[in-house]
Amino acid sequence: PAVRRFKPDPAGLLHVAHALRVPADACVYIGDRAEVDAEAARRAGMPCLILAPGRADTSWTPVADFDQARALLFG
C-alpha cells in the first residue's frame, strides 16, 4: 500500500531498500522479465540479475537459475 506503483517504476524497490536501511546500489534485484524488472532496477540504481539464460544486456546479468545466482553473488 505504501508504494501503489507498478514496475518499471522503481518506487517498490526503493521502498524495500529504505526499509532495510540498505543503499540501493548495495542491493541486487533478481527478476525474470528484463523489460520490466531490469528497467526498474536500473531506475533504482540497483544491480540486476535476470533469470533468462542465453540472453544478455549491458544493464543486467543473465543467470540460468537461483543456484547460479547464489554462486555468482556468494562464490
N, C-alpha and C positions, 0 to 999 in steps of 0.2 A: 504493500500500500504506500510505502514511503517513496517509491520510485515512479510508478504509473507511466512508464515509457517502455517501449519495446526496442530490442536490439535492431539495428546497429547503434542506436543511441547509447552512449557509454554510461548513462546515469546509474544503472543497476550495478555494473562492475565497480564504479567509483564509490557507490554506497557501501558495498561489501568491504572494499579495501579500507575505507574510512572507519567502518565499524570494527574491523580487525586491527586498526591502527597500524596499517602497513602501507608504505608508499606504493602507488600504482605501479611504478617501474620495478618494484621488488616482487610483484605478483607474477604468476604465469596463468594465463587463461587457456583452458583446454575446451575445444569445441569440435563440432563436426560439420559446420557449414561455413566455408571460407567467406562467402559473400555477406554473411551476417555476423558470425562470431569473430572472425578475424578483423572485420571492419570495426566492430565495437571495441575490440582490444586495442586496435591501432588508435582509435579516437581517445581511448582512456590512457594511452601511453604504456600499455602492458605488452610484454612479450606474449606470443600466442603459439600454441600447438594445435594443429588441426588433424583429427583422425581421418586422414584421407591419403592412404598410401599411393605413391606414384605421382601425386600432384606436387607442385612446388610453386612458391611465390616468394618475392623478396620480403614481404611483410609478415610471413608466418612460416613455421616449420612443420612439414608433414610427418606424422607418425602412424604406424600401422595399427597400434593398439595401446592399451594402458600400460602393458609391460614395457613396451618400447619407450613410452613417455617417462615411466619411472626410471628406467635405465639412463635416459638422457638427462633427467633432472638430478638424479642422486648417484649416478655412476655405478 
